[in-house]
Amino acid sequence: MIRVDYEHVRSLANTLSSLHLAPDFAEQLAPRIRASREATLRAFLWSSSVCHSTKGGLKGAFKGVEFKGWDYLLRAFCAAAEDDEALVSPESVFSISGDQLLKMLLRYSMNGEVLLTDLDRRAEILRICASQLTEVFRGSVNTLLQRAHNKVGGSSGAYRQLALLDAFRDPLMKKSSAFLMTVHFSGLWTVMDQERVLPMIDYHRMRLLCRTGCIEITDADTLRSLIAQTPVSPKVEAEIREAAAEVCRAAAKFSQIPMFQCDVLIWAHARSCCRHFPLCVSKRLENPSFYQYISKPYLGTCEFQTWCQGNKEELLREIWEPQVFTERY
């Protein structure tokens, strides 16, 4: 019903390996801020803990640059840390309310817009995370990372450490990978076993990999549900998500590109070039990040166009990610 097409995955890997990163690639993914190491790491952790289902719910400018979704969320917490480190302390976050979270998300943004409807729940996630960070790691993200000994895998690696916090207990560890990706590109912590980094599977990646043909949906009912954007069963969603994880693992292997880099490029392409208006037919970017991340401008043709199955088949361009409610991505 759901299978990985490795021929398309190899084409994806070949394209990714042909791209060159922008000189400021790392700085774009992990903002350099005037705050202590611990305050910066806390900003990254809080952002990652509530990094799910932003879908058009966050946008605005920081320091004159427009951001959306995760990029906005991350910069809001980083701006708070830069303004006053106490704002991102466990003591402060432990008592944060939905209204206070809204104010923080808007405080440092020019023309900020926050349309998220679950701010009370996100505040609850933050409060629990702050409480558990205090109980398990004495309130220190640096302590969490020290206990991982510069590894993400294994019995004491960062994935195991993060799983001691409720917000990071997703079986495929998307939020954990998002946090570790940000820490990695910040230069504040070195990952010695990058081969054990897990891909950050979210709705953007699942949509793109289905449209390109890297994931093939052979069941007609499932295909109709994805096109109509009607709910699918948790089993189907899990199968598509696991297939997406396998594609990303294989693409990183075939391309010989580190997982963090490979994963970011797939994610950025999905939200920039293949969302509401696929670039192969619209010729219009919906988000600038993909071409900001690489060292070439958009020249009118999608980077995946020569091999993408969706470029050839309109039906595949109409596929959307599984419609489920989740706090995992």
C-alpha positions in Angstrom: 0.0 0.0 0.0 2.9 2.4 0.8 6.3 1.7 -0.6 9.6 3.5 -1.0 10.8 4.0 -4.7 14.6 3.9 -4.4 15.1 5.0 -8.0 13.5 8.3 -7.1 15.3 8.4 -3.8 18.6 8.1 -5.7 17.6 11.0 -8.0 16.7 13.1 -4.9 20.1 12.3 -3.4 21.9 13.2 -6.6 20.2 16.5 -6.8 20.9 17.3 -3.1 24.6 16.4 -3.6 24.8 18.9 -6.5 23.7 21.8 -4.4 26.1 24.1 -2.6 25.2 25.7 0.7 25.0 29.4 1.2 27.9 30.8 3.3 25.6 31.7 6.2 23.6 28.4 6.1 24.4 27.5 9.7 23.7 31.0 11.0 20.3 30.9 9.3 19.4 27.7 11.1 20.7 28.7 14.5 20.6 32.5 15.1 23.7 33.9 16.8 22.4 35.9 19.8 24.0 38.0 22.6 23.1 35.7 25.5 24.9 33.1 27.6 25.4 29.5 26.4 22.8 28.2 28.8 20.2 30.9 27.9 20.7 30.2 24.2 20.3 26.4 24.7 17.2 27.0 26.7 15.7 29.1 23.9 16.4 26.3 21.5 14.8 23.7 23.9 11.7 25.7 24.6 11.2 26.4 20.8 11.6 22.7 19.9 9.3 21.5 22.7 6.3 23.4 21.1 7.4 23.0 17.4 4.3 21.3 16.0 1.5 22.2 13.6 2.3 25.8 13.0 0.7 25.7 9.5 0.3 29.4 8.7 0.0 30.3 12.4 3.2 32.4 12.9 4.7 35.1 10.8 6.4 38.5 11.2 9.8 40.2 11.0 12.7 40.1 13.4 15.4 42.7 12.8 13.8 43.6 9.5 13.7 40.0 8.1 10.4 38.1 7.6 10.0 34.7 9.1 7.2 32.1 9.3 6.5 28.9 11.3 9.5 27.3 13.0 11.8 30.1 12.0 9.5 32.6 13.6 9.1 30.5 16.8 12.8 30.0 17.2 13.6 33.7 16.8 10.9 34.7 19.2 12.5 32.6 22.0 16.0 33.7 21.0 14.9 37.4 21.1 13.5 36.9 24.6 16.8 35.3 25.7 18.8 38.2 24.2 16.6 40.8 25.9 16.4 39.2 29.3 17.8 35.8 30.1 15.4 35.4 33.0 12.5 35.2 30.5 13.8 31.8 29.3 14.8 30.5 32.7 13.0 27.3 34.0 11.5 29.4 36.8 9.9 31.8 34.4 8.7 29.1 31.9 7.4 27.0 34.8 4.6 29.6 35.3 3.9 30.7 31.7 0.3 31.0 30.6 -1.2 30.9 27.2 -1.6 34.7 27.3 2.0 35.2 28.4 3.2 33.0 25.6 1.3 35.0 23.1 2.8 38.2 24.4 6.3 36.8 24.2 5.7 35.5 20.6 4.6 39.0 19.6 6.9 41.2 21.8 10.0 41.3 19.6 8.5 40.9 16.2 7.5 43.8 13.8 4.0 43.2 12.4 3.9 39.8 14.1 0.9 37.6 13.6 0.1 34.6 15.8 -3.0 32.7 14.8 -2.3 29.5 16.8 -5.4 28.2 18.5 -3.8 26.0 21.1 -1.6 28.5 23.0 -2.9 27.3 26.4 -1.8 23.7 25.5 1.6 24.9 24.3 2.1 26.8 27.5 1.2 23.6 29.4 3.9 21.7 27.4 6.4 24.4 28.3 5.5 24.3 32.0 5.9 20.5 32.2 9.1 20.7 30.2 10.5 23.4 32.6 9.5 21.3 35.6 11.1 18.1 34.3 14.3 19.9 33.2 14.6 21.2 36.8 13.9 17.8 38.3 16.1 15.7 36.0 18.8 18.1 34.9 18.9 20.7 37.7 17.3 23.2 35.2 20.3 23.1 32.9 20.2 22.2 29.2 24.0 22.2 29.3 23.8 19.4 31.9 21.5 17.4 29.6 24.0 17.7 26.7 27.0 16.9 29.0 25.4 13.7 30.0 25.1 12.7 26.4 28.9 12.9 25.9 28.7 14.4 22.4 26.6 11.6 21.1 23.0 11.4 20.0 22.7 7.6 19.9 23.2 4.9 22.5 22.0 4.3 26.0 23.2 7.7 27.3 23.0 9.8 24.1 21.1 12.9 23.6 18.0 11.2 22.2 17.8 9.1 25.5 18.4 12.2 27.6 15.7 14.3 25.8 13.2 11.4 26.1 13.3 12.0 29.9 11.2 15.1 29.1 7.6 14.5 28.0 7.7 16.9 25.1 10.4 14.9 23.4 8.9 11.3 23.7 7.7 11.0 20.1 8.8 7.5 18.9 10.4 9.0 15.7 11.9 11.9 17.8 11.1 14.8 15.5 11.3 17.5 18.1 14.5 16.0 19.5 16.1 16.1 16.1 14.9 19.7 15.6 16.5 20.7 18.9 19.8 18.8 18.1 19.9 20.3 14.6 19.7 23.8 16.0 22.3 23.1 18.6 24.6 21.5 16.0 24.4 24.5 13.7 24.9 26.9 16.6 28.4 25.4 17.2 27.7 25.1 20.9 27.8 21.3 20.9 29.6 18.8 18.7 27.9 15.6 17.5 30.4 12.8 17.3 28.1 10.2 15.8 26.2 12.0 13.1 25.5 8.7 11.4 22.9 8.2 14.2 21.0 11.4 13.7 17.4 10.8 12.9 15.5 12.7 10.2 12.9 15.3 11.3 9.8 13.9 9.7 7.0 16.4 9.6 4.0 17.1 7.3 6.1 19.1 4.8 8.5 16.2 4.2 5.7 13.6 3.9 3.8 15.8 1.3 6.9 16.4 -0.8 8.1 12.8 -0.8 4.7 11.5 -1.9 4.4 14.1 -4.6 7.9 13.4 -6.0 7.3 9.7 -6.2 9.9 8.8 -3.5 7.0 7.4 -1.6 4.4 5.5 -3.7 0.8 5.2 -2.5 -0.7 2.1 -4.1 -4.0 2.0 -2.2 -6.7 3.9 -4.0 -8.7 4.8 -0.9 -5.6 6.2 0.9 -4.6 8.2 -2.2 -8.1 9.7 -2.4 -8.0 10.7 1.3 -4.6 12.4 0.8 -5.8 14.3 -2.2 -9.1 15.3 -0.6 -7.4 16.1 2.7 -9.7 13.9 4.7 -8.5 12.1 7.8 -6.6 8.8 7.5 -6.1 6.2 10.2 -3.2 6.4 12.7 -1.9 3.2 11.1 -1.7 4.8 7.6 -0.2 8.0 9.0 2.5 6.0 10.8 3.3 4.0 7.7 3.7 7.1 5.6 5.8 8.8 8.3 8.1 5.7 8.6 8.4 5.6 4.8 9.4 9.2 4.8 12.0 8.5 7.5 13.4 5.7 5.3 13.6 8.0 2.3 15.6 10.5 4.3 17.9 7.9 5.7 18.5 6.5 2.2 19.0 10.0 0.6 21.6 10.9 3.2 23.4 7.6 2.6 23.3 7.8 -1.2 24.3 11.5 -1.3 26.9 11.2 1.5 25.5 14.4 2.9 25.2 14.6 6.7 21.7 14.0 7.9 21.2 17.5 9.4 22.1 19.2 6.1 20.2 16.7 3.9 17.1 16.9 6.1 17.0 20.7 6.2 17.2 20.9 2.4 14.3 18.5 1.9 12.2 20.4 4.5 13.0 23.8 3.0 12.2 22.6 -0.5 8.9 21.2 0.6 7.7 24.5 2.2 9.3 26.8 -0.4 8.6 25.0 -3.7 5.9 22.4 -3.2 3.1 23.4 -1.0 -0.1 25.1 -2.2 1.3 25.9 -5.6 4.0 23.5 -6.8 6.8 25.4 -8.4 6.9 23.2 -11.5 3.6 24.8 -12.6 3.2 28.0 -10.6 6.8 29.3 -11.1 6.4 31.0 -7.8 8.2 30.5 -4.5 5.9 30.3 -1.5 8.8 30.7 1.0 12.2 32.0 0.2 14.2 29.7 2.6 15.2 27.0 0.1 17.1 29.4 -2.1 18.4 31.3 0.9 20.0 28.1 2.1 21.8 27.3 -1.1 24.3 29.4 -3.1 22.2 29.9 -6.2 19.2 32.0 -7.0 15.9 30.6 -8.3 16.2 30.6 -12.1 12.6 29.6 -13.0 12.9 25.8 -12.7 12.4 23.5 -9.7 15.6 21.7 -8.8 13.7 18.4 -8.7 11.9 18.9 -12.0 13.9 16.6 -14.2 13.0 13.5 -12.2 10.0 14.4 -10.0 7.0 12.2 -10.8 4.7 14.9 -9.7 6.1 17.2 -12.4 4.7 14.6 -14.9 1.5 13.6 -13.2 -1.0 16.3 -12.1 -2.7 13.7 -9.7 0.5 13.4 -7.7 0.8 17.2 -7.3 -2.6 17.1 -5.6 -1.4 14.8 -2.8 -1.3 16.3 0.7 0.2 15.0 3.9 -1.9 12.8 6.2 -4.5 14.8 8.0 -4.2 13.9 11.7 -4.1 15.9 14.9 -0.7 15.5 16.6 1.7 17.3 18.8 4.6 15.4 17.4 5.3 17.5 14.3 
